[in-house]
Each structure stands twice: as C-alpha cells, then as structure tokens.
Amino acid sequence: MNEYLKNHLARIHDSLYLSLITIDQALSKEQATIELAHELSRLLTQMDRGSHLKQDLKEAEAEAYRQVEEGVTHD
C-alpha cells in the first residue's frame, strides 16, 4: 500500500469514525436517537455536496483496484 492510498484511507476513517460510534450506540441500545438522526443527516449532506469524503472514497477505490491489478502489496 502506498502513501497516496494510506492518506485517503486515514481521511475516510476520520470522517466515518464518529458516525460509526453513533450508529454502534444506536444498535446496541436498539433505539433511534436524535444524535443518530443528526449524524445520518450529516452523512447525507456530505455525500450530496460532493464532499472530501466522497472524493476520498472515489480516489481510494480507484487506487485500491489499481494496486490489486498490479499486485502491489506494500511500498
């Protein structure tokens, strides 16, 4: 994995980390909360606006496929 892909994955991780915590809490309590609703709205807004998250996902996807096709396993 090269630095380009690592950087995009780190940014994706950071963008999704708090969302996943909120979703995990809702699943463990088996209850929808206002925090969950807000977080889902935030994610949808990010995707609709063509956010950095969406661009990072596209670029990381393309780079991951490229590396798999080339047989790249590490720097």
mmCIF file of the N, C-alpha and C atoms, coordinates in Angstrom:
data_MODEL
# 
_entry.id   MODEL 
# 
loop_
_atom_site.group_PDB 
_atom_site.id 
_atom_site.type_symbol 
_atom_site.label_atom_id 
_atom_site.label_alt_id 
_atom_site.label_comp_id 
_atom_site.label_asym_id 
_atom_site.label_entity_id 
_atom_site.label_seq_id 
_atom_site.pdbx_PDB_ins_code 
_atom_site.Cartn_x 
_atom_site.Cartn_y 
_atom_site.Cartn_z 
_atom_site.occupancy 
_atom_site.B_iso_or_equiv 
_atom_site.pdbx_formal_charge 
_atom_site.auth_seq_id 
_atom_site.auth_comp_id 
_atom_site.auth_asym_id 
_atom_site.auth_atom_id 
_atom_site.pdbx_PDB_model_num 
ATOM 1   N N  . MET A 1 1  ? 0.860   -1.174 0.000   1.00 0.00 ? 1  MET A N  1 
ATOM 2   C CA . MET A 1 1  ? 0.000   0.000  0.000   1.00 0.00 ? 1  MET A CA 1 
ATOM 3   C C  . MET A 1 1  ? 0.902   1.232  0.000   1.00 0.00 ? 1  MET A C  1 
ATOM 4   N N  . ASN A 1 2  ? 0.617   2.154  -0.884  1.00 0.00 ? 2  ASN A N  1 
ATOM 5   C CA . ASN A 1 2  ? 1.445   3.356  -0.966  1.00 0.00 ? 2  ASN A CA 1 
ATOM 6   C C  . ASN A 1 2  ? 0.884   4.478  -0.087  1.00 0.00 ? 2  ASN A C  1 
ATOM 7   N N  . GLU A 1 3  ? 1.667   5.537  0.050   1.00 0.00 ? 3  GLU A N  1 
ATOM 8   C CA . GLU A 1 3  ? 1.281   6.670  0.902   1.00 0.00 ? 3  GLU A CA 1 
ATOM 9   C C  . GLU A 1 3  ? 0.006   7.352  0.396   1.00 0.00 ? 3  GLU A C  1 
ATOM 10  N N  . TYR A 1 4  ? -0.170  7.406  -0.905  1.00 0.00 ? 4  TYR A N  1 
ATOM 11  C CA . TYR A 1 4  ? -1.360  8.020  -1.505  1.00 0.00 ? 4  TYR A CA 1 
ATOM 12  C C  . TYR A 1 4  ? -2.620  7.341  -0.968  1.00 0.00 ? 4  TYR A C  1 
ATOM 13  N N  . LEU A 1 5  ? -2.655  6.014  -1.027  1.00 0.00 ? 5  LEU A N  1 
ATOM 14  C CA . LEU A 1 5  ? -3.820  5.273  -0.558  1.00 0.00 ? 5  LEU A CA 1 
ATOM 15  C C  . LEU A 1 5  ? -3.944  5.375  0.966   1.00 0.00 ? 5  LEU A C  1 
ATOM 16  N N  . LYS A 1 6  ? -2.837  5.277  1.678   1.00 0.00 ? 6  LYS A N  1 
ATOM 17  C CA . LYS A 1 6  ? -2.866  5.397  3.138   1.00 0.00 ? 6  LYS A CA 1 
ATOM 18  C C  . LYS A 1 6  ? -3.471  6.731  3.572   1.00 0.00 ? 6  LYS A C  1 
ATOM 19  N N  . ASN A 1 7  ? -3.086  7.808  2.906   1.00 0.00 ? 7  ASN A N  1 
ATOM 20  C CA . ASN A 1 7  ? -3.618  9.132  3.250   1.00 0.00 ? 7  ASN A CA 1 
ATOM 21  C C  . ASN A 1 7  ? -5.119  9.215  3.033   1.00 0.00 ? 7  ASN A C  1 
ATOM 22  N N  . HIS A 1 8  ? -5.584  8.690  1.908   1.00 0.00 ? 8  HIS A N  1 
ATOM 23  C CA . HIS A 1 8  ? -7.029  8.721  1.644   1.00 0.00 ? 8  HIS A CA 1 
ATOM 24  C C  . HIS A 1 8  ? -7.783  7.855  2.644   1.00 0.00 ? 8  HIS A C  1 
ATOM 25  N N  . LEU A 1 9  ? -7.246  6.688  2.959   1.00 0.00 ? 9  LEU A N  1 
ATOM 26  C CA . LEU A 1 9  ? -7.911  5.814  3.926   1.00 0.00 ? 9  LEU A CA 1 
ATOM 27  C C  . LEU A 1 9  ? -7.960  6.455  5.309   1.00 0.00 ? 9  LEU A C  1 
ATOM 28  N N  . ALA A 1 10 ? -6.916  7.145  5.703   1.00 0.00 ? 10 ALA A N  1 
ATOM 29  C CA . ALA A 1 10 ? -6.908  7.829  7.001   1.00 0.00 ? 10 ALA A CA 1 
ATOM 30  C C  . ALA A 1 10 ? -7.978  8.921  7.034   1.00 0.00 ? 10 ALA A C  1 
ATOM 31  N N  . ARG A 1 11 ? -8.094  9.662  5.950   1.00 0.00 ? 11 ARG A N  1 
ATOM 32  C CA . ARG A 1 11 ? -9.120  10.717 5.903   1.00 0.00 ? 11 ARG A CA 1 
ATOM 33  C C  . ARG A 1 11 ? -10.523 10.115 5.926   1.00 0.00 ? 11 ARG A C  1 
ATOM 34  N N  . ILE A 1 12 ? -10.731 9.016  5.211   1.00 0.00 ? 12 ILE A N  1 
ATOM 35  C CA . ILE A 1 12 ? -12.030 8.334  5.224   1.00 0.00 ? 12 ILE A CA 1 
ATOM 36  C C  . ILE A 1 12 ? -12.328 7.843  6.634   1.00 0.00 ? 12 ILE A C  1 
ATOM 37  N N  . HIS A 1 13 ? -11.351 7.245  7.267   1.00 0.00 ? 13 HIS A N  1 
ATOM 38  C CA . HIS A 1 13 ? -11.516 6.742  8.637   1.00 0.00 ? 13 HIS A CA 1 
ATOM 39  C C  . HIS A 1 13 ? -11.932 7.871  9.570   1.00 0.00 ? 13 HIS A C  1 
ATOM 40  N N  . ASP A 1 14 ? -11.231 8.983  9.493   1.00 0.00 ? 14 ASP A N  1 
ATOM 41  C CA . ASP A 1 14 ? -11.547 10.122 10.354  1.00 0.00 ? 14 ASP A CA 1 
ATOM 42  C C  . ASP A 1 14 ? -12.960 10.633 10.105  1.00 0.00 ? 14 ASP A C  1 
ATOM 43  N N  . SER A 1 15 ? -13.377 10.662 8.843   1.00 0.00 ? 15 SER A N  1 
ATOM 44  C CA . SER A 1 15 ? -14.719 11.147 8.510   1.00 0.00 ? 15 SER A CA 1 
ATOM 45  C C  . SER A 1 15 ? -15.811 10.226 9.038   1.00 0.00 ? 15 SER A C  1 
ATOM 46  N N  . LEU A 1 16 ? -15.541 8.936  9.036   1.00 0.00 ? 16 LEU A N  1 
ATOM 47  C CA . LEU A 1 16 ? -16.570 7.972  9.417   1.00 0.00 ? 16 LEU A CA 1 
ATOM 48  C C  . LEU A 1 16 ? -16.537 7.556  10.880  1.00 0.00 ? 16 LEU A C  1 
ATOM 49  N N  . TYR A 1 17 ? -15.461 7.835  11.572  1.00 0.00 ? 17 TYR A N  1 
ATOM 50  C CA . TYR A 1 17 ? -15.273 7.341  12.936  1.00 0.00 ? 17 TYR A CA 1 
ATOM 51  C C  . TYR A 1 17 ? -16.425 7.738  13.867  1.00 0.00 ? 17 TYR A C  1 
ATOM 52  N N  . LEU A 1 18 ? -16.736 9.018  13.930  1.00 0.00 ? 18 LEU A N  1 
ATOM 53  C CA . LEU A 1 18 ? -17.802 9.460  14.828  1.00 0.00 ? 18 LEU A CA 1 
ATOM 54  C C  . LEU A 1 18 ? -19.163 8.932  14.388  1.00 0.00 ? 18 LEU A C  1 
ATOM 55  N N  . SER A 1 19 ? -19.356 8.823  13.083  1.00 0.00 ? 19 SER A N  1 
ATOM 56  C CA . SER A 1 19 ? -20.613 8.262  12.587  1.00 0.00 ? 19 SER A CA 1 
ATOM 57  C C  . SER A 1 19 ? -20.777 6.825  13.056  1.00 0.00 ? 19 SER A C  1 
ATOM 58  N N  . LEU A 1 20 ? -19.711 6.061  12.983  1.00 0.00 ? 20 LEU A N  1 
ATOM 59  C CA . LEU A 1 20 ? -19.780 4.661  13.392  1.00 0.00 ? 20 LEU A CA 1 
ATOM 60  C C  . LEU A 1 20 ? -20.034 4.514  14.888  1.00 0.00 ? 20 LEU A C  1 
ATOM 61  N N  . ILE A 1 21 ? -19.459 5.386  15.692  1.00 0.00 ? 21 ILE A N  1 
ATOM 62  C CA . ILE A 1 21 ? -19.718 5.350  17.132  1.00 0.00 ? 21 ILE A CA 1 
ATOM 63  C C  . ILE A 1 21 ? -21.204 5.592  17.393  1.00 0.00 ? 21 ILE A C  1 
ATOM 64  N N  . THR A 1 22 ? -21.759 6.596  16.731  1.00 0.00 ? 22 THR A N  1 
ATOM 65  C CA . THR A 1 22 ? -23.180 6.920  16.911  1.00 0.00 ? 22 THR A CA 1 
ATOM 66  C C  . THR A 1 22 ? -24.064 5.765  16.459  1.00 0.00 ? 22 THR A C  1 
ATOM 67  N N  . ILE A 1 23 ? -23.740 5.173  15.328  1.00 0.00 ? 23 ILE A N  1 
ATOM 68  C CA . ILE A 1 23 ? -24.518 4.038  14.812  1.00 0.00 ? 23 ILE A CA 1 
ATOM 69  C C  . ILE A 1 23 ? -24.387 2.835  15.742  1.00 0.00 ? 23 ILE A C  1 
ATOM 70  N N  . ASP A 1 24 ? -23.181 2.555  16.213  1.00 0.00 ? 24 ASP A N  1 
ATOM 71  C CA . ASP A 1 24 ? -22.974 1.443  17.147  1.00 0.00 ? 24 ASP A CA 1 
ATOM 72  C C  . ASP A 1 24 ? -23.796 1.620  18.417  1.00 0.00 ? 24 ASP A C  1 
ATOM 73  N N  . GLN A 1 25 ? -23.829 2.839  18.940  1.00 0.00 ? 25 GLN A N  1 
ATOM 74  C CA . GLN A 1 25 ? -24.611 3.101  20.153  1.00 0.00 ? 25 GLN A CA 1 
ATOM 75  C C  . GLN A 1 25 ? -26.095 2.853  19.905  1.00 0.00 ? 25 GLN A C  1 
ATOM 76  N N  . ALA A 1 26 ? -26.582 3.289  18.752  1.00 0.00 ? 26 ALA A N  1 
ATOM 77  C CA . ALA A 1 26 ? -27.998 3.080  18.430  1.00 0.00 ? 26 ALA A CA 1 
ATOM 78  C C  . ALA A 1 26 ? -28.303 1.591  18.294  1.00 0.00 ? 26 ALA A C  1 
ATOM 79  N N  . LEU A 1 27 ? -27.390 0.847  17.678  1.00 0.00 ? 27 LEU A N  1 
ATOM 80  C CA . LEU A 1 27 ? -27.609 -0.590 17.517  1.00 0.00 ? 27 LEU A CA 1 
ATOM 81  C C  . LEU A 1 27 ? -27.565 -1.318 18.855  1.00 0.00 ? 27 LEU A C  1 
ATOM 82  N N  . SER A 1 28 ? -26.637 -0.944 19.699  1.00 0.00 ? 28 SER A N  1 
ATOM 83  C CA . SER A 1 28 ? -26.520 -1.636 20.990  1.00 0.00 ? 28 SER A CA 1 
ATOM 84  C C  . SER A 1 28 ? -27.723 -1.352 21.886  1.00 0.00 ? 28 SER A C  1 
ATOM 85  N N  . LYS A 1 29 ? -28.266 -0.152 21.802  1.00 0.00 ? 29 LYS A N  1 
ATOM 86  C CA . LYS A 1 29 ? -29.440 0.202  22.604  1.00 0.00 ? 29 LYS A CA 1 
ATOM 87  C C  . LYS A 1 29 ? -30.742 -0.179 21.905  1.00 0.00 ? 29 LYS A C  1 
ATOM 88  N N  . GLU A 1 30 ? -30.622 -0.565 20.616  1.00 0.00 ? 30 GLU A N  1 
ATOM 89  C CA . GLU A 1 30 ? -31.785 -0.859 19.785  1.00 0.00 ? 30 GLU A CA 1 
ATOM 90  C C  . GLU A 1 30 ? -32.805 0.266  19.847  1.00 0.00 ? 30 GLU A C  1 
ATOM 91  N N  . GLN A 1 31 ? -32.283 1.500  19.735  1.00 0.00 ? 31 GLN A N  1 
ATOM 92  C CA . GLN A 1 31 ? -33.146 2.670  19.839  1.00 0.00 ? 31 GLN A CA 1 
ATOM 93  C C  . GLN A 1 31 ? -32.590 3.788  18.962  1.00 0.00 ? 31 GLN A C  1 
ATOM 94  N N  . ALA A 1 32 ? -33.473 4.377  18.187  1.00 0.00 ? 32 ALA A N  1 
ATOM 95  C CA . ALA A 1 32 ? -33.092 5.548  17.400  1.00 0.00 ? 32 ALA A CA 1 
ATOM 96  C C  . ALA A 1 32 ? -33.024 6.751  18.330  1.00 0.00 ? 32 ALA A C  1 
ATOM 97  N N  . THR A 1 33 ? -32.025 7.586  18.131  1.00 0.00 ? 33 THR A N  1 
ATOM 98  C CA . THR A 1 33 ? -31.875 8.787  18.945  1.00 0.00 ? 33 THR A CA 1 
ATOM 99  C C  . THR A 1 33 ? -31.771 9.993  18.025  1.00 0.00 ? 33 THR A C  1 
ATOM 100 N N  . ILE A 1 34 ? -31.896 11.169 18.596  1.00 0.00 ? 34 ILE A N  1 
ATOM 101 C CA . ILE A 1 34 ? -31.749 12.387 17.816  1.00 0.00 ? 34 ILE A CA 1 
ATOM 102 C C  . ILE A 1 34 ? -30.315 12.505 17.300  1.00 0.00 ? 34 ILE A C  1 
ATOM 103 N N  . GLU A 1 35 ? -29.348 11.987 18.071  1.00 0.00 ? 35 GLU A N  1 
ATOM 104 C CA . GLU A 1 35 ? -27.959 12.005 17.625  1.00 0.00 ? 35 GLU A CA 1 
ATOM 105 C C  . GLU A 1 35 ? -27.781 11.161 16.374  1.00 0.00 ? 35 GLU A C  1 
ATOM 106 N N  . LEU A 1 36 ? -28.447 10.026 16.342  1.00 0.00 ? 36 LEU A N  1 
ATOM 107 C CA . LEU A 1 36 ? -28.392 9.161  15.164  1.00 0.00 ? 36 LEU A CA 1 
ATOM 108 C C  . LEU A 1 36 ? -28.996 9.869  13.963  1.00 0.00 ? 36 LEU A C  1 
ATOM 109 N N  . ALA A 1 37 ? -30.147 10.469 14.151  1.00 0.00 ? 37 ALA A N  1 
ATOM 110 C CA . ALA A 1 37 ? -30.803 11.178 13.053  1.00 0.00 ? 37 ALA A CA 1 
ATOM 111 C C  . ALA A 1 37 ? -29.921 12.305 12.525  1.00 0.00 ? 37 ALA A C  1 
ATOM 112 N N  . HIS A 1 38 ? -29.312 13.064 13.432  1.00 0.00 ? 38 HIS A N  1 
ATOM 113 C CA . HIS A 1 38 ? -28.421 14.158 13.028  1.00 0.00 ? 38 HIS A CA 1 
ATOM 114 C C  . HIS A 1 38 ? -27.203 13.638 12.277  1.00 0.00 ? 38 HIS A C  1 
ATOM 115 N N  . GLU A 1 39 ? -26.634 12.555 12.767  1.00 0.00 ? 39 GLU A N  1 
ATOM 116 C CA . GLU A 1 39 ? -25.439 12.004 12.134  1.00 0.00 ? 39 GLU A CA 1 
ATOM 117 C C  . GLU A 1 39 ? -25.751 11.478 10.735  1.00 0.00 ? 39 GLU A C  1 
ATOM 118 N N  . LEU A 1 40 ? -26.877 10.818 10.574  1.00 0.00 ? 40 LEU A N  1 
ATOM 119 C CA . LEU A 1 40 ? -27.271 10.337 9.244   1.00 0.00 ? 40 LEU A CA 1 
ATOM 120 C C  . LEU A 1 40 ? -27.523 11.509 8.301   1.00 0.00 ? 40 LEU A C  1 
ATOM 121 N N  . SER A 1 41 ? -28.128 12.566 8.817   1.00 0.00 ? 41 SER A N  1 
ATOM 122 C CA . SER A 1 41 ? -28.335 13.769 8.007   1.00 0.00 ? 41 SER A CA 1 
ATOM 123 C C  . SER A 1 41 ? -27.004 14.376 7.576   1.00 0.00 ? 41 SER A C  1 
ATOM 124 N N  . ARG A 1 42 ? -26.041 14.404 8.513   1.00 0.00 ? 42 ARG A N  1 
ATOM 125 C CA . ARG A 1 42 ? -24.724 14.959 8.197   1.00 0.00 ? 42 ARG A CA 1 
ATOM 126 C C  . ARG A 1 42 ? -24.040 14.150 7.095   1.00 0.00 ? 42 ARG A C  1 
ATOM 127 N N  . LEU A 1 43 ? -24.118 12.833 7.195   1.00 0.00 ? 43 LEU A N  1 
ATOM 128 C CA . LEU A 1 43 ? -23.503 11.989 6.169   1.00 0.00 ? 43 LEU A CA 1 
ATOM 129 C C  . LEU A 1 43 ? -24.158 12.203 4.802   1.00 0.00 ? 43 LEU A C  1 
ATOM 130 N N  . LEU A 1 44 ? -25.472 12.270 4.788   1.00 0.00 ? 44 LEU A N  1 
ATOM 131 C CA . LEU A 1 44 ? -26.181 12.503 3.526   1.00 0.00 ? 44 LEU A CA 1 
ATOM 132 C C  . LEU A 1 44 ? -25.816 13.854 2.923   1.00 0.00 ? 44 LEU A C  1 
ATOM 133 N N  . THR A 1 45 ? -25.739 14.866 3.763   1.00 0.00 ? 45 THR A N  1 
ATOM 134 C CA . THR A 1 45 ? -25.368 16.196 3.292   1.00 0.00 ? 45 THR A CA 1 
ATOM 135 C C  . THR A 1 45 ? -23.964 16.182 2.709   1.00 0.00 ? 45 THR A C  1 
ATOM 136 N N  . GLN A 1 46 ? -23.039 15.505 3.389   1.00 0.00 ? 46 GLN A N  1 
ATOM 137 C CA . GLN A 1 46 ? -21.671 15.400 2.879   1.00 0.00 ? 46 GLN A CA 1 
ATOM 138 C C  . GLN A 1 46 ? -21.644 14.763 1.501   1.00 0.00 ? 46 GLN A C  1 
ATOM 139 N N  . MET A 1 47 ? -22.397 13.697 1.340   1.00 0.00 ? 47 MET A N  1 
ATOM 140 C CA . MET A 1 47 ? -22.405 12.995 0.060   1.00 0.00 ? 47 MET A CA 1 
ATOM 141 C C  . MET A 1 47 ? -23.055 13.851 -1.031  1.00 0.00 ? 47 MET A C  1 
ATOM 142 N N  . ASP A 1 48 ? -24.133 14.546 -0.686  1.00 0.00 ? 48 ASP A N  1 
ATOM 143 C CA . ASP A 1 48 ? -24.823 15.383 -1.668  1.00 0.00 ? 48 ASP A CA 1 
ATOM 144 C C  . ASP A 1 48 ? -23.967 16.551 -2.134  1.00 0.00 ? 48 ASP A C  1 
ATOM 145 N N  . ARG A 1 49 ? -23.148 17.076 -1.270  1.00 0.00 ? 49 ARG A N  1 
ATOM 146 C CA . ARG A 1 49 ? -22.339 18.254 -1.597  1.00 0.00 ? 49 ARG A CA 1 
ATOM 147 C C  . ARG A 1 49 ? -21.044 17.902 -2.318  1.00 0.00 ? 49 ARG A C  1 
ATOM 148 N N  . GLY A 1 50 ? -20.815 16.630 -2.585  1.00 0.00 ? 50 GLY A N  1 
ATOM 149 C CA . GLY A 1 50 ? -19.562 16.260 -3.220  1.00 0.00 ? 50 GLY A CA 1 
ATOM 150 C C  . GLY A 1 50 ? -18.386 16.524 -2.306  1.00 0.00 ? 50 GLY A C  1 
ATOM 151 N N  . SER A 1 51 ? -18.535 16.141 -1.059  1.00 0.00 ? 51 SER A N  1 
ATOM 152 C CA . SER A 1 51 ? -17.561 16.433 -0.013  1.00 0.00 ? 51 SER A CA 1 
ATOM 153 C C  . SER A 1 51 ? -16.216 15.763 -0.258  1.00 0.00 ? 51 SER A C  1 
ATOM 154 N N  . HIS A 1 52 ? -15.270 16.100 0.611   1.00 0.00 ? 52 HIS A N  1 
ATOM 155 C CA . HIS A 1 52 ? -13.966 15.448 0.579   1.00 0.00 ? 52 HIS A CA 1 
ATOM 156 C C  . HIS A 1 52 ? -14.120 13.953 0.804   1.00 0.00 ? 52 HIS A C  1 
ATOM 157 N N  . LEU A 1 53 ? -15.086 13.553 1.639   1.00 0.00 ? 53 LEU A N  1 
ATOM 158 C CA . LEU A 1 53 ? -15.306 12.132 1.895   1.00 0.00 ? 53 LEU A CA 1 
ATOM 159 C C  . LEU A 1 53 ? -15.634 11.403 0.600   1.00 0.00 ? 53 LEU A C  1 
ATOM 160 N N  . LYS A 1 54 ? -16.549 11.953 -0.159  1.00 0.00 ? 54 LYS A N  1 
ATOM 161 C CA . LYS A 1 54 ? -16.942 11.311 -1.419  1.00 0.00 ? 54 LYS A CA 1 
ATOM 162 C C  . LYS A 1 54 ? -15.758 11.231 -2.377  1.00 0.00 ? 54 LYS A C  1 
ATOM 163 N N  . GLN A 1 55 ? -14.992 12.299 -2.482  1.00 0.00 ? 55 GLN A N  1 
ATOM 164 C CA . GLN A 1 55 ? -13.824 12.305 -3.360  1.00 0.00 ? 55 GLN A CA 1 
ATOM 165 C C  . GLN A 1 55 ? -12.757 11.331 -2.867  1.00 0.00 ? 55 GLN A C  1 
ATOM 166 N N  . ASP A 1 56 ? -12.526 11.300 -1.553  1.00 0.00 ? 56 ASP A N  1 
ATOM 167 C CA . ASP A 1 56 ? -11.565 10.349 -0.997  1.00 0.00 ? 56 ASP A CA 1 
ATOM 168 C C  . ASP A 1 56 ? -11.988 8.914  -1.281  1.00 0.00 ? 56 ASP A C  1 
ATOM 169 N N  . LEU A 1 57 ? -13.272 8.629  -1.141  1.00 0.00 ? 57 LEU A N  1 
ATOM 170 C CA . LEU A 1 57 ? -13.766 7.289  -1.429  1.00 0.00 ? 57 LEU A CA 1 
ATOM 171 C C  . LEU A 1 57 ? -13.513 6.908  -2.883  1.00 0.00 ? 57 LEU A C  1 
ATOM 172 N N  . LYS A 1 58 ? -13.808 7.817  -3.793  1.00 0.00 ? 58 LYS A N  1 
ATOM 173 C CA . LYS A 1 58 ? -13.590 7.545  -5.219  1.00 0.00 ? 58 LYS A CA 1 
ATOM 174 C C  . LYS A 1 58 ? -12.111 7.300  -5.522  1.00 0.00 ? 58 LYS A C  1 
ATOM 175 N N  . GLU A 1 59 ? -11.255 8.150  -4.976  1.00 0.00 ? 59 GLU A N  1 
ATOM 176 C CA . GLU A 1 59 ? -9.822  8.026  -5.257  1.00 0.00 ? 59 GLU A CA 1 
ATOM 177 C C  . GLU A 1 59 ? -9.225  6.788  -4.597  1.00 0.00 ? 59 GLU A C  1 
ATOM 178 N N  . ALA A 1 60 ? -9.648  6.482  -3.373  1.00 0.00 ? 60 ALA A N  1 
ATOM 179 C CA . ALA A 1 60 ? -9.150  5.291  -2.692  1.00 0.00 ? 60 ALA A CA 1 
ATOM 180 C C  . ALA A 1 60 ? -9.609  4.030  -3.411  1.00 0.00 ? 60 ALA A C  1 
ATOM 181 N N  . GLU A 1 61 ? -10.836 4.026  -3.873  1.00 0.00 ? 61 GLU A N  1 
ATOM 182 C CA . GLU A 1 61 ? -11.351 2.873  -4.624  1.00 0.00 ? 61 GLU A CA 1 
ATOM 183 C C  . GLU A 1 61 ? -10.511 2.635  -5.873  1.00 0.00 ? 61 GLU A C  1 
ATOM 184 N N  . ALA A 1 62 ? -10.294 3.681  -6.643  1.00 0.00 ? 62 ALA A N  1 
ATOM 185 C CA . ALA A 1 62 ? -9.521  3.554  -7.881  1.00 0.00 ? 62 ALA A CA 1 
ATOM 186 C C  . ALA A 1 62 ? -8.094  3.087  -7.588  1.00 0.00 ? 62 ALA A C  1 
ATOM 187 N N  . GLU A 1 63 ? -7.475  3.653  -6.566  1.00 0.00 ? 63 GLU A N  1 
ATOM 188 C CA . GLU A 1 63 ? -6.103  3.275  -6.221  1.00 0.00 ? 63 GLU A CA 1 
ATOM 189 C C  . GLU A 1 63 ? -6.031  1.842  -5.710  1.00 0.00 ? 63 GLU A C  1 
ATOM 190 N N  . ALA A 1 64 ? -6.999  1.422  -4.919  1.00 0.00 ? 64 ALA A N  1 
ATOM 191 C CA . ALA A 1 64 ? -7.010  0.043  -4.422  1.00 0.00 ? 64 ALA A CA 1 
ATOM 192 C C  . ALA A 1 64 ? -7.135  -0.949 -5.583  1.00 0.00 ? 64 ALA A C  1 
ATOM 193 N N  . TYR A 1 65 ? -8.038  -0.678 -6.527  1.00 0.00 ? 65 TYR A N  1 
ATOM 194 C CA . TYR A 1 65 ? -8.163  -1.556 -7.700  1.00 0.00 ? 65 TYR A CA 1 
ATOM 195 C C  . TYR A 1 65 ? -6.872  -1.563 -8.516  1.00 0.00 ? 65 TYR A C  1 
ATOM 196 N N  . ARG A 1 66 ? -6.259  -0.389 -8.674  1.00 0.00 ? 66 ARG A N  1 
ATOM 197 C CA . ARG A 1 66 ? -5.019  -0.308 -9.433  1.00 0.00 ? 66 ARG A CA 1 
ATOM 198 C C  . ARG A 1 66 ? -3.935  -1.150 -8.775  1.00 0.00 ? 66 ARG A C  1 
ATOM 199 N N  . GLN A 1 67 ? -3.815  -1.033 -7.452  1.00 0.00 ? 67 GLN A N  1 
ATOM 200 C CA . GLN A 1 67 ? -2.786  -1.788 -6.744  1.00 0.00 ? 67 GLN A CA 1 
ATOM 201 C C  . GLN A 1 67 ? -3.044  -3.292 -6.803  1.00 0.00 ? 67 GLN A C  1 
ATOM 202 N N  . VAL A 1 68 ? -4.303  -3.691 -6.709  1.00 0.00 ? 68 VAL A N  1 
ATOM 203 C CA . VAL A 1 68 ? -4.637  -5.118 -6.797  1.00 0.00 ? 68 VAL A CA 1 
ATOM 204 C C  . VAL A 1 68 ? -4.275  -5.645 -8.184  1.00 0.00 ? 68 VAL A C  1 
ATOM 205 N N  . GLU A 1 69 ? -4.625  -4.896 -9.212  1.00 0.00 ? 69 GLU A N  1 
ATOM 206 C CA . GLU A 1 69 ? -4.323  -5.313 -10.579 1.00 0.00 ? 69 GLU A CA 1 
ATOM 207 C C  . GLU A 1 69 ? -2.817  -5.429 -10.821 1.00 0.00 ? 69 GLU A C  1 
ATOM 208 N N  . GLU A 1 70 ? -2.051  -4.543 -10.185 1.00 0.00 ? 70 GLU A N  1 
ATOM 209 C CA . GLU A 1 70 ? -0.607  -4.561 -10.349 1.00 0.00 ? 70 GLU A CA 1 
ATOM 210 C C  . GLU A 1 70 ? 0.078   -5.510 -9.358  1.00 0.00 ? 70 GLU A C  1 
ATOM 211 N N  . GLY A 1 71 ? -0.686  -6.081 -8.442  1.00 0.00 ? 71 GLY A N  1 
ATOM 212 C CA . GLY A 1 71 ? -0.101  -6.975 -7.457  1.00 0.00 ? 71 GLY A CA 1 
ATOM 213 C C  . GLY A 1 71 ? 0.705   -6.292 -6.396  1.00 0.00 ? 71 GLY A C  1 
ATOM 214 N N  . VAL A 1 72 ? 0.419   -5.016 -6.143  1.00 0.00 ? 72 VAL A N  1 
ATOM 215 C CA . VAL A 1 72 ? 1.148   -4.250 -5.133  1.00 0.00 ? 72 VAL A CA 1 
ATOM 216 C C  . VAL A 1 72 ? 0.645   -4.686 -3.761  1.00 0.00 ? 72 VAL A C  1 
ATOM 217 N N  . THR A 1 73 ? 1.574   -5.055 -2.874  1.00 0.00 ? 73 THR A N  1 
ATOM 218 C CA . THR A 1 73 ? 1.182   -5.431 -1.516  1.00 0.00 ? 73 THR A CA 1 
ATOM 219 C C  . THR A 1 73 ? 1.768   -4.510 -0.465  1.00 0.00 ? 73 THR A C  1 
ATOM 220 N N  . HIS A 1 74 ? 2.838   -3.789 -0.794  1.00 0.00 ? 74 HIS A N  1 
ATOM 221 C CA . HIS A 1 74 ? 3.450   -2.854 0.150   1.00 0.00 ? 74 HIS A CA 1 
ATOM 222 C C  . HIS A 1 74 ? 4.333   -1.881 -0.618  1.00 0.00 ? 74 HIS A C  1 
ATOM 223 N N  . ASP A 1 75 ? 4.817   -0.833 0.095   1.00 0.00 ? 75 ASP A N  1 
ATOM 224 C CA . ASP A 1 75 ? 5.692   0.154  -0.531  1.00 0.00 ? 75 ASP A CA 1 
ATOM 225 C C  . ASP A 1 75 ? 6.987   -0.473 -0.993  1.00 0.00 ? 75 ASP A C  1 
# 
